[in-house]
């Protein structure tokens, strides 16, 4: 088991996580991220994720996240449109099909359950 820890999310060093070109609707968004903790069975993942401006599609996991910086509009197919910015918490359901319009580079801290 990993020891308890704290991480200053705004300054966390992130690694490139290339997008599937089929996910990009417009612009040239770039994704970076870092997994900071994962359960031994791989079903719980905690980390930091960032995306630069553009429009992308995704199929979501069961996720709770808090926006640290930046802003985006997340359209959930057959669901709500979420507008998120610094300090906002959002919950996405596994299987949600989404379109993210990233207005300013968005950085979030997340917890995913698989």
N, C-alpha and C positions, 0 to 999 in steps of 0.2 A: 504494500500500500504506500502511496505517495504521502509525504508529510503535508500538513496544512501549509498554505503559502498565500502571499499577496502579490499582485502584479499591477503595475501602473499602466493601464491599457493604452492611453494616448501615445506612450513612448515604446510600446512593445515592438520588437523587430519581427517583421512578417516575411514569409517566403512566398514566391510566386506560385499561384494555383491557376494554370491556364484554363480559360473557358473553352468549352466545346464551341467551335465557330457557329454551329447550328443554333446555339442559345442567343447569339447576338442579333438583336433586331435593328439597332442603329448605334452609330458612334463606334468608338474603339475602346470599350471599357476593359480595365485590367483588374484582376482579382489577386489579392494576397491574403495570407492567413497563417494561423499558427494554432495547433492543438496544444493546449496547456495541461490537459488531464484527460485520461480515458480510462474507463473501468476495465478490469481484467478481462471481462467477457466482450468488450468492445461495444456494448449497447448504450453506454452513456459517454458523451463526448462534450468537453468544455473547451472553449477557445475564443480567439479573436479573428475577425474577418473584415476585410476592407474591399470596396469596389469603387473605381473611378467613374465619372459621369458617362452615361449612355443608357441604352435600353436593352434589357436581357429577359429571357424567359427561364423558368425553373420549375421543377416539381419538388415540393418541399418535404422535409422530414418533420417529425414532431419536435418543434423548436420554440424556445423562449429566448428572446434577445433584448438587449438594451442598447440603444444608439448612443455612442460616445460623442461622435461628431459627424457633420454632414447631414444630408437630407435626401429622402426618396419618397416616391409614391409607389405603393405596391398594390396592384390590381389582382384580386383573387377571382379566378374564373368562377362564375355562379356564386359569388360571395361579395364581401365588402371591398371598398377601396381604402387602404390604410395610408395615411400621410404621417411619416415619421421623421423626427429630428432629435437633436441632443436631449437626452434624459427620458425619451419615450421608450416604453416597454411594449413589445408586441409578441403575440403567440401565433404561430402558424401550425396548421394541422398536417399530419402526414398525408401525402397525396394531393395537397392543394396545388393546383396549377396556377402559377403566378407570372405576372409581367412587372418587372422592376424598372421604373424610370428614375434613375439616379441623377439628382439635380446638382449636388455637391458631393465630392468624395465622401463616402459613408463608411464609418468604422463602427463595428458593433462587437459586444461581448455576448457570447451565446452559450446555451446549454441545449444539447440535442439528445433525444431518447430514440433509440432504434429498436 
